[in-house]
Amino acid sequence: MNDNILAEILALKDLSVLELQTKYSELFDAKKATSNNKTYLWQRIAYRIQEIEYGCLPAEALNKLKALTQEYDPINNQALRSYTVERHHASRDRRLPIPGTVINKKYKGTEIRVKALEHGFEYNDKVYKTLSAVAKAITGAHWNGFSFFNL
């Protein structure tokens, strides 16, 4: 990557959200930024700067990425989730990770690993009904499971 481009992108990290929104409008044809998230704005602007300098991805590559994303959504496992949740377990909370997912958390210097099951969660070879129950077993205090595990 060109040193000037890299320096310009790194300099963006020091800008305020308002300054990033202004820069976003400059680079995206006067479109107003839809977010107040500094990291999101920085990433979008950095990508746009590189896109202007080096060009965008070829249509073939974009189509391949779109197809792969639809088949293997790395964030939400959309293909698996829609099959598991909607067809088989309509009552399952959509916020929960799909069965088989391992949730990792560091708590007071200890690495915690919780495995999502079809009906509950496994922690230390014991099955708990909810994430909140797992959090209570770990801390001894009542916690919202989603908050404790940052889901």
Secondary structure in CASP SS format (residue, H / E / C, confidence):
PFRMAT SS
TARGET T0000
AUTHOR 0000-0000-0000
METHOD secondary structure of the structure
MODEL  1
M C 1.00
N C 1.00
D H 1.00
N H 1.00
I H 1.00
L H 1.00
A H 1.00
E H 1.00
I H 1.00
L H 1.00
A H 1.00
L H 1.00
K C 1.00
D C 1.00
L C 1.00
S C 1.00
V H 1.00
L H 1.00
E H 1.00
L H 1.00
Q H 1.00
T H 1.00
K H 1.00
Y H 1.00
S H 1.00
E H 1.00
L H 1.00
F C 1.00
D C 1.00
A C 1.00
K C 1.00
K C 1.00
A C 1.00
T C 1.00
S C 1.00
N C 1.00
N C 1.00
K H 1.00
T H 1.00
Y H 1.00
L H 1.00
W H 1.00
Q H 1.00
R H 1.00
I H 1.00
A H 1.00
Y H 1.00
R H 1.00
I H 1.00
Q H 1.00
E H 1.00
I H 1.00
E H 1.00
Y H 1.00
G C 1.00
C C 1.00
L C 1.00
P C 1.00
A H 1.00
E H 1.00
A H 1.00
L H 1.00
N H 1.00
K H 1.00
L H 1.00
K H 1.00
A H 1.00
L H 1.00
T H 1.00
Q H 1.00
E H 1.00
Y C 1.00
D C 1.00
P C 1.00
I C 1.00
N C 1.00
N C 1.00
Q H 1.00
A H 1.00
L H 1.00
R H 1.00
S H 1.00
Y H 1.00
T H 1.00
V H 1.00
E H 1.00
R H 1.00
H H 1.00
H C 1.00
A C 1.00
S C 1.00
R C 1.00
D C 1.00
R C 1.00
R C 1.00
L C 1.00
P C 1.00
I C 1.00
P C 1.00
G C 1.00
T C 1.00
V E 1.00
I E 1.00
N E 1.00
K E 1.00
K E 1.00
Y E 1.00
K C 1.00
G C 1.00
T E 1.00
E E 1.00
I E 1.00
R E 1.00
V E 1.00
K E 1.00
A E 1.00
L E 1.00
E C 1.00
H C 1.00
G E 1.00
F E 1.00
E E 1.00
Y E 1.00
N C 1.00
D C 1.00
K E 1.00
V E 1.00
Y E 1.00
K C 1.00
T C 1.00
L H 1.00
S H 1.00
A H 1.00
V H 1.00
A H 1.00
K H 1.00
A H 1.00
I H 1.00
T H 1.00
G C 1.00
A C 1.00
H C 1.00
W C 1.00
N C 1.00
G H 1.00
F H 1.00
S H 1.00
F H 1.00
F C 1.00
N C 1.00
L C 1.00
END
